Amino acid sequence: MSALAEGTYLPKGLTQPAPMRDGLDLPYWEGTREHQLRVQRCADCGTHQWGPDWMCHACQSFEVEWVAVEPSARIYSWQRVHHPVHPVLADHGPYIVVLVELPHADNLRMLGNLLGDPMQDIVIGSDVEAVFEDHDDGSPPFTLVQWQVPSS
Amino acid sequence: MGGAWLRFAAVSESGRGLRGRTAIAGVGETTYFKRGQSPDPEFVLVLKAILAACEDAGINPREIDGFCSYSNDRNTPARLANALGLSELRYSNMQWGGGGGGAAGVVQNAAGAVLAGSADVVVAYRGLAQGQYGRFGQGGRRPAISGEYAYTIPYGVMSPAQVYAMRTTRLMHEHDIDRSTMRAVALAAYHHAQNNPRAVMHGRPLDAATYDSARWITEPFRLYDCCLENDGAAAMIVTSAERAADLSDTPVLVLAAQQSGGHRSGAWVHNPTDYATSSFKLAAQHLYEQAGVTPDDVDVVQSYENFTGAVVMSLIEHGLCTYENANEVLTFENLRADGGSLPLNTSGGNLAECYMHGLGMQIEAVRQVRGDSTNQVRNVKVSLSNAGPMVEIASTAIYGTAEVLG
């Protein structure tokens, strides 16, 4: 786990995330500000759950808690985006999106960018670690969870 | 192969089920335009498509007493009924979800209404003028977003291509599916569009070299792997089989129509239990059981291309090829209406006729049964058309002749 040394992977000006008005996913977003990766886990049956919901899909319990999980994952799928669909990205060039699975949390999947060379080779199954990308100038401030292949 | 498709409870034997009890009495569409080029407002396009379908059916538009649409269509049944001067509106229905997931589900809903006696003449319709409203292929512009999109848009995942690319990558990874399958789907669509004067890409053929050298949209999709963006409208008239038989000597029966979602298929942030899927694995079994046919009986297929990779998934999950033989079966030669063993997307589909959120592909499936397609396959009795693969709720339908009922 580390914080992004400088700058952000994608340029500023994209739509920023905000917690849901009903409070469902506030613990996730608060966790990212503390550089902690949180997901849901059922207090009754122990099943991890993502995306967030009010009910455990495995046992229909409403007792769904938030737990911090180890911020490491495996690449499950990926794409390299070439055609920008937002003006902020118009002159940016290709960028990589990865779908990762969390082996420490029932292989839940999360989505983020893969840091580093946008033209790097991407291997499904590779281990990656979370990088917390702070946007302190957001309104309100927010933190994105990015991924990178650990330096050997 | 037939046994595997018949393991679900015998719905038709219980006296329930659509099989052959409703029909598509008429179909119609407006001129299909490139995005932004319609001279008519979207609402006018829908009215024109409905009138065209009624004329095709030989039904007075004032007989319409129900409407079904999908994808949160802006042109509401109440407004349509007002404009058409209908004396009674007995049924209105919306299938939720974006994109074209409901293009066959809308037939399921309309047929169900007719079968239940809720209405007698139900229009299934879709109008879309992306030039007058938002484009599906453009990202959001608002300053902040909450909910599922908060986990995707800030990472640059905004357009449908960006949302669905990773499913295709995973399909190719898990099953060694070759890119050549996706190219074959694109080439077949463009090939068929050259015989279809309605097609936006009529007169604009595509060859393999052009496909291969086209720019990336997002890997693994190049330009010609992605559907078009268009303006237009389309409509189908659903009635009882008896009424359709009064109107035509060769009515097109709805043999089956089914909405389609698997375990947690709508789970946020790419968390469906089964990921590399078109979401048709379960629905296809219900579909064939309801229709009383097997994949071997299917004469021609319209398989919705939001993206070519989804077509590969859909064909496999409908039992029309397998994970193991997809690379051999899905070739341009096999997918051609003129002599192919698995004629596919014979109007040009969403890639080359028009992206009317798939309703045009339902219409083409009907035309194949009637025998008046611009790329007519010989002696069609069973015609399959699916819709919206990979989206939260997809759908799929089979049309056929009375002969199939035996």
Boltz contact constraints between the chains, C-beta under 6 A:
constraints:
  - contact:
      token1: [A, 10]
      token2: [B, 156]
      max_distance: 6.0
  - contact:
      token1: [A, 14]
      token2: [B, 154]
      max_distance: 6.0
  - contact:
      token1: [A, 15]
      token2: [B, 140]
      max_distance: 6.0
  - contact:
      token1: [A, 15]
      token2: [B, 142]
      max_distance: 6.0
  - contact:
      token1: [A, 15]
      token2: [B, 145]
      max_distance: 6.0
  - contact:
      token1: [A, 15]
      token2: [B, 153]
      max_distance: 6.0
  - contact:
      token1: [A, 16]
      token2: [B, 144]
      max_distance: 6.0
  - contact:
      token1: [A, 17]
      token2: [B, 150]
      max_distance: 6.0
  - contact:
      token1: [A, 17]
      token2: [B, 154]
      max_distance: 6.0
  - contact:
      token1: [A, 18]
      token2: [B, 144]
      max_distance: 6.0
  - contact:
      token1: [A, 18]
      token2: [B, 146]
      max_distance: 6.0
  - contact:
      token1: [A, 20]
      token2: [B, 146]
      max_distance: 6.0
  - contact:
      token1: [A, 20]
      token2: [B, 147]
      max_distance: 6.0
  - contact:
      token1: [A, 50]
      token2: [B, 271]
      max_distance: 6.0
  - contact:
      token1: [A, 51]
      token2: [B, 268]
      max_distance: 6.0
  - contact:
      token1: [A, 51]
      token2: [B, 269]
      max_distance: 6.0
  - contact:
      token1: [A, 77]
      token2: [B, 166]
      max_distance: 6.0
  - contact:
      token1: [A, 77]
      token2: [B, 169]
      max_distance: 6.0
  - contact:
      token1: [A, 77]
      token2: [B, 170]
      max_distance: 6.0
  - contact:
      token1: [A, 79]
      token2: [B, 165]
      max_distance: 6.0
  - contact:
      token1: [A, 79]
      token2: [B, 166]
      max_distance: 6.0
  - contact:
      token1: [A, 79]
      token2: [B, 218]
      max_distance: 6.0
  - contact:
      token1: [A, 79]
      token2: [B, 219]
      max_distance: 6.0
  - contact:
      token1: [A, 80]
      token2: [B, 219]
      max_distance: 6.0
  - contact:
      token1: [A, 81]
      token2: [B, 156]
      max_distance: 6.0
  - contact:
      token1: [A, 81]
      token2: [B, 162]
      max_distance: 6.0
  - contact:
      token1: [A, 81]
      token2: [B, 218]
      max_distance: 6.0
  - contact:
      token1: [A, 82]
      token2: [B, 216]
      max_distance: 6.0
  - contact:
      token1: [A, 83]
      token2: [B, 217]
      max_distance: 6.0
  - contact:
      token1: [A, 85]
      token2: [B, 138]
      max_distance: 6.0
  - contact:
      token1: [A, 85]
      token2: [B, 139]
      max_distance: 6.0
  - contact:
      token1: [A, 85]
      token2: [B, 158]
      max_distance: 6.0
  - contact:
      token1: [A, 85]
      token2: [B, 159]
      max_distance: 6.0
  - contact:
      token1: [A, 86]
      token2: [B, 139]
      max_distance: 6.0
  - contact:
      token1: [A, 95]
      token2: [B, 156]
      max_distance: 6.0
  - contact:
      token1: [A, 97]
      token2: [B, 155]
      max_distance: 6.0
  - contact:
      token1: [A, 97]
      token2: [B, 157]
      max_distance: 6.0
  - contact:
      token1: [A, 99]
      token2: [B, 166]
      max_distance: 6.0
  - contact:
      token1: [A, 99]
      token2: [B, 270]
      max_distance: 6.0
  - contact:
      token1: [A, 109]
      token2: [B, 270]
      max_distance: 6.0
  - contact:
      token1: [A, 109]
      token2: [B, 271]
      max_distance: 6.0
  - contact:
      token1: [A, 111]
      token2: [B, 152]
      max_distance: 6.0
  - contact:
      token1: [A, 111]
      token2: [B, 269]
      max_distance: 6.0
  - contact:
      token1: [A, 111]
      token2: [B, 270]
      max_distance: 6.0
  - contact:
      token1: [A, 112]
      token2: [B, 155]
      max_distance: 6.0
  - contact:
      token1: [A, 113]
      token2: [B, 155]
      max_distance: 6.0
  - contact:
      token1: [A, 124]
      token2: [B, 173]
      max_distance: 6.0
  - contact:
      token1: [A, 144]
      token2: [B, 154]
      max_distance: 6.0
